[in-house]
Amino acid sequence: MNIYERPIGFFDSGVGGISVLREAVKLMPNENYIYFGDSKNAPYGTKSVKEIKKLSFDVVDFLIKKDIKALVVACNTATSAVIDELRLKYSNIPVIGIEPALKPAVEMNREGNIIIMATPVTLSEKKFNKLMKKYEKEVNIKLLPCPGLVELIEMGFTRGDKINNYLKKKLGKHLNSDIAAIVLGCTHYPFVKYEIEEVIGVSIPILDGGIGTAKQLKRQIEIHNIKNKSYKKGKVQIFNSLEDKKIIKLSYDLLTARFCNE
């Protein structure tokens, strides 16, 4: 297989990175993709940095053996913990990470608090804190760790009472304050965007890093001159460490927006 037709590798701690993959497929439909969800070890957001690094390198080694031409770390937690080391080891291919869409939220110049929903590890890591310090003098930033939300989404709950009740409990204390925007700092969370809107209202912007990451991937593909030259629609292969047909079906359903448990 020539370099142009080689697939782009994506990985996440589970199904969440599918939200980023969706944006990439929209932007570059002719590319081939391989996605690996590590649902067996999800969520990464409650593990130590040492554990996250070990798991991430194991997954990337799997993708490298699939002859990928670029790598997307479609996980905020893994990006925070290990992106620099991945770029150092796999310097022969573009390695793209993701980060919470705080900059676009700040640039909207809306009055009120910017709420960042993310896993506890993402919010505690140096990379995120460096990002936050760039803007904390300009805007009021409220951190909202959401342990347990990834697990619900991994089970296929993207709509309904379970998700709604969880979000009401988490967002409840902010509902009487002015909210400028909500930033989704985990790639799983875009799949519950509609339930967040049910709780906070549709007038409040909800931002995630998926589109920005897809655009950066496209830039890197073009810079490295490895764009697929085929006019045919590309293929998407999905793998998961659980090796369970249900999680593979959920992954493809999320990719095509057929959400479960609605």
CORGIPE-V988598 format. One record per residue. N is the residue number from 1. SS is DSSP state (H for helix, E for strand, L for the rest). PSI is psi in whole degrees, -180 to 180 (* if undefined). NEAR is the number of other ideal C-beta (glycine too) atoms within 10 Angstrom. Layout:
n=N ss=SS psi=PSI near=NEAR
n=N ss=SS psi=PSI near=NEAR
This chain:
n=1 ss=L psi=130 near=9
n=2 ss=L psi=164 near=9
n=3 ss=L psi=-31 near=13
n=4 ss=L psi=-36 near=16
n=5 ss=L psi=-8 near=16
n=6 ss=L psi=149 near=19
n=7 ss=L psi=160 near=22
n=8 ss=E psi=128 near=29
n=9 ss=E psi=137 near=26
n=10 ss=E psi=143 near=29
n=11 ss=E psi=155 near=24
n=12 ss=E psi=169 near=31
n=13 ss=L psi=-10 near=33
n=14 ss=L psi=-133 near=27
n=15 ss=L psi=-9 near=31
n=16 ss=L psi=-39 near=31
n=17 ss=L psi=-11 near=29
n=18 ss=H psi=-31 near=28
n=19 ss=H psi=-32 near=26
n=20 ss=H psi=-42 near=28
n=21 ss=H psi=-40 near=28
n=22 ss=H psi=-44 near=20
n=23 ss=H psi=-38 near=21
n=24 ss=H psi=-42 near=26
n=25 ss=H psi=-38 near=20
n=26 ss=H psi=-42 near=11
n=27 ss=H psi=-36 near=14
n=28 ss=L psi=72 near=19
n=29 ss=L psi=-17 near=11
n=30 ss=L psi=-8 near=15
n=31 ss=L psi=156 near=26
n=32 ss=L psi=144 near=21
n=33 ss=E psi=145 near=20
n=34 ss=E psi=126 near=21
n=35 ss=E psi=135 near=27
n=36 ss=E psi=120 near=22
n=37 ss=E psi=126 near=30
n=38 ss=L psi=56 near=24
n=39 ss=H psi=-25 near=24
n=40 ss=H psi=-31 near=14
n=41 ss=H psi=9 near=18
n=42 ss=L psi=148 near=26
n=43 ss=L psi=149 near=26
n=44 ss=H psi=-25 near=29
n=45 ss=H psi=-8 near=28
n=46 ss=H psi=4 near=16
n=47 ss=L psi=167 near=19
n=48 ss=L psi=159 near=11
n=49 ss=H psi=-38 near=16
n=50 ss=H psi=-44 near=9
n=51 ss=H psi=-42 near=14
n=52 ss=H psi=-41 near=22
n=53 ss=H psi=-46 near=16
n=54 ss=H psi=-48 near=14
n=55 ss=H psi=-42 near=22
n=56 ss=H psi=-46 near=24
n=57 ss=H psi=-36 near=15
n=58 ss=H psi=-45 near=14
n=59 ss=H psi=-45 near=24
n=60 ss=H psi=-37 near=22
n=61 ss=H psi=-40 near=11
n=62 ss=H psi=-46 near=17
n=63 ss=H psi=-38 near=21
n=64 ss=H psi=-38 near=15
n=65 ss=H psi=-18 near=8
n=66 ss=L psi=7 near=13
n=67 ss=L psi=44 near=13
n=68 ss=L psi=152 near=21
n=69 ss=L psi=-11 near=23
n=70 ss=E psi=157 near=20
n=71 ss=E psi=132 near=23
n=72 ss=E psi=119 near=29
n=73 ss=E psi=92 near=29
n=74 ss=L psi=47 near=32
n=75 ss=L psi=120 near=35
n=76 ss=H psi=-40 near=34
n=77 ss=H psi=-48 near=32
n=78 ss=H psi=-39 near=29
n=79 ss=H psi=-46 near=27
n=80 ss=H psi=-37 near=31
n=81 ss=H psi=-31 near=27
n=82 ss=H psi=2 near=23
n=83 ss=H psi=-41 near=19
n=84 ss=H psi=-41 near=12
n=85 ss=H psi=-35 near=13
n=86 ss=H psi=-43 near=20
n=87 ss=H psi=-34 near=16
n=88 ss=H psi=-44 near=9
n=89 ss=H psi=-38 near=14
n=90 ss=L psi=53 near=19
n=91 ss=L psi=-9 near=9
n=92 ss=L psi=-8 near=8
n=93 ss=L psi=155 near=19
n=94 ss=E psi=133 near=20
n=95 ss=E psi=114 near=22
n=96 ss=E psi=131 near=26
n=97 ss=L psi=-175 near=22
n=98 ss=L psi=151 near=29
n=99 ss=L psi=158 near=20
n=100 ss=L psi=142 near=26
n=101 ss=L psi=56 near=23
n=102 ss=H psi=-41 near=23
n=103 ss=H psi=-51 near=15
n=104 ss=H psi=-34 near=16
n=105 ss=H psi=-42 near=23
n=106 ss=H psi=-41 near=19
n=107 ss=H psi=-12 near=11
n=108 ss=L psi=-19 near=12
n=109 ss=L psi=41 near=9
n=110 ss=L psi=146 near=16
n=111 ss=L psi=145 near=9
n=112 ss=L psi=-173 near=15
n=113 ss=E psi=143 near=17
n=114 ss=E psi=117 near=26
n=115 ss=E psi=127 near=25
n=116 ss=E psi=113 near=26
n=117 ss=E psi=126 near=26
n=118 ss=E psi=175 near=25
n=119 ss=L psi=157 near=28
n=120 ss=H psi=-39 near=15
n=121 ss=H psi=-44 near=24
n=122 ss=H psi=-45 near=27
n=123 ss=H psi=-20 near=22
n=124 ss=H psi=-12 near=15
n=125 ss=L psi=153 near=20
n=126 ss=H psi=-41 near=10
n=127 ss=H psi=-44 near=16
n=128 ss=H psi=-43 near=23
n=129 ss=H psi=-33 near=12
n=130 ss=H psi=-42 near=11
n=131 ss=H psi=-44 near=18
n=132 ss=H psi=-39 near=16
n=133 ss=H psi=-24 near=10
n=134 ss=H psi=-27 near=11
n=135 ss=H psi=-9 near=15
n=136 ss=L psi=-19 near=14
n=137 ss=L psi=-19 near=6
n=138 ss=L psi=-33 near=11
n=139 ss=L psi=162 near=19
n=140 ss=E psi=117 near=13
n=141 ss=E psi=127 near=18
n=142 ss=E psi=124 near=16
n=143 ss=E psi=135 near=16
n=144 ss=E psi=88 near=16
n=145 ss=E psi=139 near=18
n=146 ss=L psi=63 near=25
n=147 ss=L psi=139 near=13
n=148 ss=L psi=-20 near=12
n=149 ss=H psi=-40 near=23
n=150 ss=H psi=-43 near=26
n=151 ss=H psi=-41 near=14
n=152 ss=H psi=-43 near=19
n=153 ss=H psi=-38 near=28
n=154 ss=H psi=-28 near=20
n=155 ss=L psi=-2 near=16
n=156 ss=L psi=7 near=18
n=157 ss=L psi=104 near=22
n=158 ss=L psi=-16 near=24
n=159 ss=L psi=162 near=16
n=160 ss=L psi=-178 near=14
n=161 ss=H psi=-40 near=10
n=162 ss=H psi=-48 near=14
n=163 ss=H psi=-44 near=22
n=164 ss=H psi=-45 near=16
n=165 ss=H psi=-39 near=12
n=166 ss=H psi=-48 near=18
n=167 ss=H psi=-36 near=20
n=168 ss=H psi=-42 near=14
n=169 ss=H psi=-42 near=10
n=170 ss=H psi=-44 near=19
n=171 ss=H psi=-9 near=18
n=172 ss=H psi=-45 near=10
n=173 ss=H psi=-14 near=10
n=174 ss=H psi=-10 near=17
n=175 ss=L psi=-26 near=11
n=176 ss=L psi=3 near=7
n=177 ss=L psi=167 near=11
n=178 ss=L psi=124 near=11
n=179 ss=E psi=119 near=21
n=180 ss=E psi=-42 near=20
n=181 ss=E psi=160 near=21
n=182 ss=E psi=128 near=27
n=183 ss=E psi=125 near=26
n=184 ss=E psi=106 near=27
n=185 ss=L psi=23 near=31
n=186 ss=L psi=136 near=29
n=187 ss=L psi=-14 near=32
n=188 ss=L psi=-33 near=30
n=189 ss=H psi=-29 near=24
n=190 ss=H psi=-24 near=24
n=191 ss=H psi=-12 near=25
n=192 ss=H psi=21 near=26
n=193 ss=H psi=-42 near=16
n=194 ss=H psi=-34 near=15
n=195 ss=H psi=-35 near=21
n=196 ss=H psi=-42 near=22
n=197 ss=H psi=-35 near=15
n=198 ss=H psi=-36 near=15
n=199 ss=H psi=-43 near=21
n=200 ss=H psi=-14 near=18
n=201 ss=L psi=152 near=10
n=202 ss=L psi=-8 near=10
n=203 ss=L psi=-12 near=7
n=204 ss=L psi=124 near=17
n=205 ss=E psi=138 near=16
n=206 ss=E psi=118 near=21
n=207 ss=E psi=146 near=23
n=208 ss=E psi=169 near=25
n=209 ss=L psi=6 near=28
n=210 ss=H psi=-48 near=24
n=211 ss=H psi=-44 near=17
n=212 ss=H psi=-38 near=17
n=213 ss=H psi=-42 near=27
n=214 ss=H psi=-40 near=23
n=215 ss=H psi=-39 near=14
n=216 ss=H psi=-38 near=16
n=217 ss=H psi=-46 near=24
n=218 ss=H psi=-43 near=17
n=219 ss=H psi=-44 near=12
n=220 ss=H psi=-37 near=17
n=221 ss=H psi=-42 near=22
n=222 ss=H psi=-41 near=11
n=223 ss=H psi=-40 near=10
n=224 ss=L psi=2 near=13
n=225 ss=L psi=49 near=8
n=226 ss=L psi=21 near=20
n=227 ss=L psi=137 near=16
n=228 ss=L psi=126 near=21
n=229 ss=L psi=-3 near=9
n=230 ss=L psi=148 near=12
n=231 ss=L psi=-4 near=6
n=232 ss=L psi=154 near=9
n=233 ss=L psi=135 near=11
n=234 ss=L psi=172 near=16
n=235 ss=L psi=149 near=10
n=236 ss=E psi=121 near=22
n=237 ss=E psi=135 near=11
n=238 ss=E psi=129 near=21
n=239 ss=E psi=156 near=18
n=240 ss=E psi=141 near=21
n=241 ss=L psi=-18 near=19
n=242 ss=L psi=-24 near=17
n=243 ss=L psi=44 near=10
n=244 ss=L psi=131 near=12
n=245 ss=H psi=-32 near=9
n=246 ss=H psi=-41 near=12
n=247 ss=H psi=-32 near=21
n=248 ss=H psi=-43 near=17
n=249 ss=H psi=-44 near=14
n=250 ss=H psi=-42 near=27
n=251 ss=H psi=-46 near=22
n=252 ss=H psi=-35 near=14
n=253 ss=H psi=-43 near=16
n=254 ss=H psi=-37 near=26
n=255 ss=H psi=-35 near=18
n=256 ss=L psi=13 near=12
n=257 ss=L psi=21 near=8
n=258 ss=L psi=81 near=11
n=259 ss=L psi=143 near=18
n=260 ss=L psi=163 near=17
n=261 ss=L psi=40 near=15
n=262 ss=L psi=* near=10
